[in-house]
């Protein structure tokens, strides 16, 4: 097996035993990016010199007997929505094409402490707005399993980079499924932690009450390693949880005997792709074979696309319209030239700097917040959000975890949904409710379609029950092997 095909936990053992060096591992990642990324376009930028210098430093410290971090020497890619001091952070947008971040995101600081080696910044739908990674100013990312298909979005670059062995680990952000859906489409693991479990400081905001940073990895154990490094309280994030961080790796030693696995029939409408439905049902049966108990539950609001998608997009777009107001061409970022007054400069900067999908969401969000419509749209959406949370609370009173599809189909073809925003938004019908409720969820590769495309299965757990979620995911992963 080539170095870049191995998992982080396997490579960490080999590094500790002196079988390989961090430089060899980083060189393998850089070579792989050079060989395949011209076809996949998973990266917006890479930093080979910085990565190799860091790898050499780790090798020297290891040789000197220094105590190293748990991710020492492991190449890691960052979605280009996370600030890295002194480096470009573009959000996949023209308006931030030349922006240099003046500080590190908290997760970046903590990953530095863990001695991970940053290999580059990955492509994404502009400002994390999309389900296909086709909305980037830097061009679309392609699915490594079929270059005529999308990798999913908005963290498509991170998922494609891990799937194509261009990096060992990656981080994405998940606002309505943006880690889990591309993980499913690309055949890798994607984890969305509980809202507040991972600091959002230094994550450029799309929808602040929904955004969460999450791992994209080759297997569940790697997701555990990465979550362990980035989870914890951060006083710089007012929404950061103060709950203690458990030993997630210890959770993998358990089994699922006696675990109650909830299956909501609302997640299996007649229109659901048969292969996707079959994979989720087979996954549930596999957990039963491993000792779990299957329980029927109801999600009348959270499992209903009409309520879930409408609520999610009203709230997300409203928050986006407020968060993106700061991009005015004055303080930083792209600024249109030739304007005769400030208002004209604002208009030209935002018209030229933002892509079509971002402008669509800003306008819809501003409309939902406008006088005369606030109560009818935004306030009503927040009320339905409460009902969605209550739905999940009732379901988890009857079961320990829920199981569902990740997306209604396998990866679709490039361009297939670009001109149909509503159809694109419906890709989030199984994932958006998780963000609205703030609960953790994970996509685990489980099956292949008849066309050899990956199919992931989603597991959901109550707030801050990542250990239970990961234990179940690990059991599901073993069943799929």
Buried (B, 14 or more C-beta within 10 A) or exposed (E): EEBBEBBBBBBBEBBEEEEBBBBBBBBBBBBBBEEBBEEBBBBBBBBBEBBBBBBBBBBEBBEEEEEBBBBBBBBBBBBBBBBBBEBBBBBBBBBBBEBEBEEBBBBBBBBBEBBBBBBBBBBBBBBBBBBBBBBBBBEBBBBBBBEEBBBBBBBBBBBBBBBBBBBBBBBBBBBBBBBBBBBBBBBBBBBBBBBBBBBBBBBBBBBBBBBBBBBBBBBBBBBBBBBBBBBBBBEEBEBBBEBEBBEBBEBBEBBBEEBBBBBBEBBBEEEBBEBBBBBBBBBBBBBBEBEBBBBEBBBEBBBBBEBBBBBBBBBBBBBBBBBBEEBBBEEBBBBBEEBEEEEEBBBBBBEBBBBEBBBBBBEBBBBBBEEEEEEEBBEBBBEBBEBBBEBBEBBBEEBBBBBBBBBBBBBBEBEBBBEEBEEBBBBBBBBBBBBBBBBBBBBBBBBBBEEEBBBBBBBBBBBBBBBBBBBBBBBBBEBBE
